[in-house]
Amino acid sequence: MQYKFNFLLGTVLAALIQISEFLMIAIVLDKFGAIQGWSVYEIGYLFAVMTLSKTLYRTFAEEVHHLEKYLVGGELDQLLTRPMPVLLALMPQNFRLMPGELLQGGFILCWSLGAMMHSGQVGWTAVPFTLFIIVTGAVILFSIGLATATLGFWTTRISELQNFTEDAAHTAARYPLTLYPKWMSSLFLFVIPVGFVNYVPSLYILRGEWGLWILAATAGAAAVCLAASLRFWQFGITKYQSTGS
């Protein structure tokens, strides 16, 4: 808030840009009613959960996504000299508030859940379940981001790879995975597991499919992803070579 105008303008623009993306889909759904049985409210739910999970991840771990600049400029050397784990030193380097994304995601989530509650599709239990999967989703997205960043210890440049594993994957997972070919939906479930952020748990929360155990499976997937990415990070950092500048 030291630069109030820039903060407020950035917040408004971020919210408008995010909402405009969803409105394009909402207009199409308003015309055709649903896409492969998924209503506009259900897709709005998927969209909002992904947005809020990503916002939570980027708020507390923005610099993991920007590890490339530390590798290219040699700034990681400074973190290596601190008497604490490098990852814990890296994460708070740039704490980023994202109120625009939070407002946009929260608005669409309240709108979609409110409509489904009014129609009787879901009950009040959907609220705590949704908060739960937003947190587990943020853990999964953080794990994917950390694993991608770790590859930078070998390649140095990772921005193009992040366009695929993070940006493109996040965008694709805003919609039901049944819209995609089987090989692609399998990719988003087992290789880049963004499908566990919103789609898989939503099958139970919104449609009552499979059973409550799927939420436990989602939490288990988040724990496995986090553990695997941390082990990969610990191995990757041993391969780090300074710029020598």
C-alpha positions in Angstrom: 0.0 0.0 0.0 3.0 2.3 -0.2 1.9 3.0 -3.8 -1.9 3.1 -3.3 -3.0 4.0 -6.8 -0.8 1.3 -8.4 -2.1 -1.3 -5.9 -5.8 -0.5 -6.4 -5.5 -0.2 -10.2 -3.6 -3.5 -10.4 -6.3 -5.2 -8.2 -9.2 -3.9 -10.4 -7.5 -4.9 -13.7 -6.5 -8.3 -12.4 -10.1 -9.0 -11.3 -11.5 -7.8 -14.7 -9.1 -9.8 -16.8 -9.9 -13.0 -14.8 -13.6 -12.4 -14.9 -13.6 -11.7 -18.6 -12.0 -15.1 -19.3 -14.8 -16.8 -17.5 -17.5 -14.6 -19.1 -16.4 -15.9 -22.5 -17.2 -19.4 -21.5 -20.4 -18.4 -19.6 -21.8 -16.8 -22.8 -21.3 -20.0 -24.8 -22.8 -22.1 -22.0 -25.8 -19.7 -21.8 -26.4 -20.4 -25.5 -26.0 -24.2 -25.4 -27.0 -24.9 -21.7 -24.1 -27.3 -20.8 -21.0 -28.9 -22.2 -21.0 -32.7 -21.9 -23.4 -32.5 -19.0 -21.5 -29.8 -17.1 -23.5 -26.7 -16.3 -22.2 -23.2 -16.2 -22.3 -23.2 -12.4 -20.3 -26.4 -12.2 -17.7 -25.1 -14.6 -17.7 -21.8 -12.7 -16.9 -23.9 -9.6 -13.9 -25.6 -11.3 -12.7 -22.3 -12.6 -13.0 -20.6 -9.1 -11.3 -23.4 -7.2 -8.3 -23.5 -9.6 -8.0 -19.7 -9.4 -8.1 -19.6 -5.6 -5.7 -22.5 -5.3 -3.2 -20.8 -7.7 -3.6 -17.5 -5.8 -2.8 -19.2 -2.5 0.2 -20.9 -4.0 1.5 -17.7 -5.6 0.9 -15.6 -2.6 3.3 -17.5 -0.4 5.7 -19.1 -2.9 5.9 -16.6 -5.8 9.7 -16.8 -5.9 9.6 -20.5 -6.5 8.0 -19.7 -9.9 10.7 -17.1 -10.5 13.7 -19.2 -9.5 15.2 -18.7 -13.0 16.3 -15.2 -12.2 18.2 -16.5 -9.1 20.0 -19.1 -11.2 20.9 -16.8 -14.1 22.0 -13.9 -12.0 23.7 -15.9 -9.3 21.5 -14.5 -6.5 20.9 -18.0 -5.2 24.5 -17.9 -3.8 23.3 -15.3 -1.2 20.6 -17.7 0.0 23.0 -20.6 0.3 25.1 -18.6 2.9 22.1 -18.2 5.2 21.8 -20.6 8.2 18.4 -22.0 7.1 17.0 -24.3 4.3 17.4 -22.6 1.0 13.7 -23.1 0.1 12.6 -21.4 3.3 14.9 -18.5 2.5 13.7 -18.3 -1.1 9.9 -18.3 -0.5 9.6 -15.0 1.5 11.8 -13.0 -0.8 8.8 -11.5 -2.5 5.5 -11.9 -0.6 2.9 -11.0 -3.2 -0.6 -9.9 -2.4 -3.1 -10.9 -5.1 -6.4 -9.3 -4.1 -7.7 -9.1 -7.7 -7.5 -12.8 -8.2 -8.9 -13.5 -4.7 -11.9 -11.2 -5.3 -12.5 -12.7 -8.8 -12.2 -16.3 -7.6 -14.2 -15.7 -4.5 -17.0 -14.0 -6.5 -17.4 -16.8 -9.0 -17.2 -19.4 -6.2 -19.9 -17.8 -4.2 -22.1 -17.3 -7.3 -21.7 -20.8 -8.5 -22.1 -22.5 -5.1 -25.0 -20.2 -4.2 -26.9 -21.2 -7.4 -26.3 -24.9 -6.9 -27.4 -24.7 -3.2 -30.5 -22.9 -4.3 -31.3 -25.6 -6.8 -30.7 -28.3 -4.2 -27.8 -29.8 -6.1 -25.4 -29.4 -3.1 -25.8 -28.7 0.6 -23.9 -26.7 3.1 -21.2 -29.4 3.5 -19.9 -28.2 0.1 -18.5 -25.1 1.7 -16.0 -26.7 4.1 -15.2 -29.4 1.5 -14.4 -26.6 -1.0 -12.2 -24.8 1.4 -10.4 -28.1 2.0 -9.7 -28.7 -1.7 -8.5 -25.2 -2.2 -5.8 -25.8 0.3 -4.9 -29.2 -1.0 -5.0 -27.8 -4.5 -2.5 -25.1 -3.5 -0.2 -27.8 -2.2 -0.4 -29.7 -5.5 0.2 -26.6 -7.6 3.2 -25.6 -5.3 4.6 -29.1 -5.8 4.3 -28.9 -9.6 5.9 -25.5 -9.5 8.7 -26.6 -7.3 9.5 -29.7 -9.4 9.5 -27.6 -12.5 11.8 -25.0 -10.9 14.2 -27.7 -9.7 14.8 -28.7 -13.3 16.5 -25.3 -13.6 19.5 -26.7 -11.7 20.3 -28.6 -14.9 18.8 -26.4 -17.6 19.0 -22.9 -16.0 16.3 -21.5 -18.2 12.8 -22.8 -17.2 10.3 -20.2 -18.3 9.2 -22.0 -21.4 8.8 -25.3 -19.5 6.7 -23.4 -16.9 4.4 -22.2 -19.7 3.5 -25.9 -20.2 3.6 -27.4 -16.7 2.0 -24.5 -14.9 0.3 -21.9 -17.1 -1.2 -24.1 -19.8 -2.0 -26.9 -17.3 -3.7 -24.5 -14.9 -5.8 -23.1 -17.7 -6.8 -26.6 -19.1 -7.8 -27.8 -15.6 -10.3 -25.0 -15.2 -12.7 -27.1 -17.3 -13.8 -30.8 -17.0 -11.1 -33.2 -18.0 -13.8 -35.2 -20.0 -13.6 -32.5 -22.6 -10.1 -33.6 -23.6 -8.8 -36.7 -25.4 -8.1 -39.6 -23.0 -4.3 -39.2 -23.3 -4.5 -35.6 -22.4 -6.8 -36.2 -19.4 -4.4 -38.9 -18.2 -1.6 -36.5 -18.5 -3.4 -34.0 -16.2 -4.1 -36.7 -13.7 -0.9 -38.8 -13.5 2.0 -36.7 -14.9 1.0 -33.1 -14.2 -1.7 -33.8 -11.6 -3.7 -30.6 -11.9 -6.9 -32.7 -12.2 -6.7 -33.4 -8.5 -6.9 -29.7 -7.7 -10.5 -29.3 -8.7 -11.9 -31.9 -11.1 -11.5 -35.1 -9.2 -12.8 -33.8 -5.8 -15.7 -32.0 -7.6 -17.1 -35.3 -8.8 -18.0 -36.0 -5.2 -18.7 -32.5 -3.9 -21.0 -31.5 -6.8 -22.3 -34.8 -8.0 -21.9 -37.3 -5.2 -19.9 -39.7 -7.3 -17.4 -42.3 -5.9 -17.8 -41.3 -2.2 -16.2 -39.3 0.6 -13.0 -41.3 0.2 -12.1 -39.3 -2.9 -11.4 -36.3 -0.7 -9.0 -38.4 1.4 -7.4 -39.6 -1.9 -7.0 -35.9 -3.0 -5.3 -35.1 0.3 -3.1 -38.2 -0.2 -2.2 -37.1 -3.7 -1.2 -33.6 -2.4 1.0 -35.2 0.3 2.7 -37.5 -2.2 3.3 -34.6 -4.6 4.7 -32.4 -1.9 7.0 -35.2 -0.6 8.2 -36.1 -4.1 8.9 -32.5 -5.1 10.8 -31.7 -1.9 13.0 -34.8 -2.4 13.6 -33.8 -6.0 14.5 -30.2 -4.8 17.0 -31.6 -2.2 18.6 -33.7 -4.9 18.6 -30.9 -7.5 20.2 -28.3 -5.3 23.3 -30.5 -5.0 23.7 -30.0 -8.7 23.7 -26.2 -8.6 26.6 -24.5 -10.1 27.1 -20.8 -9.5 27.5 -18.3 -12.3 31.1 -17.7 -11.2 30.6 -13.9 -11.5 
